[in-house]
Amino acid sequence: MRGELFINGKDAYTQWGVIARETTITALIEPEPLKNPVENKSASENGKRVRGEQAPKVDERTVNLSIQIKASDRADLIAKVASLKTELKKRRVEITTKYESGVVYRMDYQSCRQTRSLFNRLAAFSIQLNEPNPANRGTEDTDTYENNDI
């Protein structure tokens, strides 16, 4: 648990008591979708023309991370959840794992819902994140996220 999942450079277990469920790691490493190829449909031709691509481009993706927060009591649980909420509200979240050296998932926080709470010491959450550019996973951020004219 400790040293397995990092959010914005912080050990998620040490900082917030986050236990990454098996589906969390598989959701992160799941292959990203590809953008549709450039195509043209003409009424004067059969079928359609599809532009051949040497290097197809990846598309953005939405990821749901299932986590549990472990606490010593109700007050500790509420404090850890509040602290994690503050971190997520920064919007851009950088996630790394011990399993993929040099891979940084740069994601935008979208929503979170609690799925259950047990004995005020363990709560399960589903966090929805969007990865706008899965090609930007190196150790250096190559996107100009903040200075983007859309």
N, C-alpha and C positions, 0 to 999 in steps of 0.2 A: 504494500500500500504506500509506504513512504518512498519517495523518489520515483514513483511510477508516472504521475501526471503533474504537469506544471502549467499554471495559468499566469500569464504575464510575468514569467520568471520565478513565480512563487510555488513551492511545493504544495499542491492542493490538499494533501492529507495533513501536513504539519500546520498549514495556515487555517484551513477551514474544516478539517476532519472529513474531506471528500474521499470517498471510496469509489474508484472508477470500476463500474461493472464491466463484465466481459464485452457486452454490447457497445460500450463506450469506445473501447479501443478499436473494435471492428468497424464502427461507424466512421471513425477518423480515417482508417486506412482503406476504406472502400474506394474502388476506382471512381474517379471523377467522370462526369458525362462529357461527351463531345458536343460541340456546336453542330448544327445541321450544315451540310455542305451547301455551297452556292449552287442553285439550280434554276432552271428555266423551263416552264411548260408552255409550249406553243400549240395552238389549235391546228397549225399547218404541218405538224410533225407527230409521229407516233411516240408515245411515252414522254420522257422528259430528258433534258440534258443536265448532267451532273458534273460539275467541275472537279476534276481529279486533284487531290491534294497530297503533297508530299509530307506535310506536317499539319495534320488537323489541329484545330484549336479547341482547348478545353472550355467548358461552360461553367458558370457559377453553380453552386450546389447548396442545398439546405441540409443540415445535419442535426439530428436529435441525439443529445448525449444523456444517457441515463446514469445518474449519480446517486449516491447515498451520502448523507452527512451524519457522521457519528459524533456524539457529544456525551459529556459526563452526566448532564442533567438538563432540565428544561431551559434554565437561564443560559447555559452554555450553548445549547442548540439555537436559541433565538439570537444570541450574539454572533455565532458563526454564520447563520443565514443572513443576518444584517450585513456583516462584513463582506460576504460573497456577493450580495446584491450591489453593494457599493462598487466592487471591482467590475461586475458585469455592466453596470451603468456607464462605464467609460466607453461603451459601445465596442470599440476594437479590442478583441481578445486574441492574444497569441498563446497557442497551446502547443506544448511539446510533450513527448513521452520518452521514457527510457528505451523504448523499442526501436526508435528511428533516429539515429544520430544525424544531426544537421537538417532535420525537417521541422519547419515551423508552420503550423496551421494558423493563418491570419484570418480571423473570422469576425463577423459583426453579430453582437448579441441581438436577438429578436424577442424572445419571450421565455418564460419559465412557468411550469406548473408543478404543484406538489401532487404526487400520486398517493402518498400515504405517510403516516407517522406512527412509530411504534414506541410506546412507553416513554415518550418525550426525550428519548436519547438517540433515536435514529429516524431520519426522515428521508424519503425518496423523492427525487425531483427529475423532471425531464426538461432539459435546457435546449432550446432551439436556436441554432446559430446559422448564419449564412456565410459561405466562403465565396466572396465576389470574384476572386481570381486564383483558382487552384494551381496555376502555373507559378505563383509567387510563394514558394515554400522554402526558399533557400535561407541561409542564416542572415543574409542582408535583404531588407525590404526594398523591392524594386518598384513598387507602386508609389505614386505621389498621392496618397490617400487624402491627406488634409488639404492639399493645394490643387484639387481637381475641379476644373470647370466642366460641368455636365451640360 
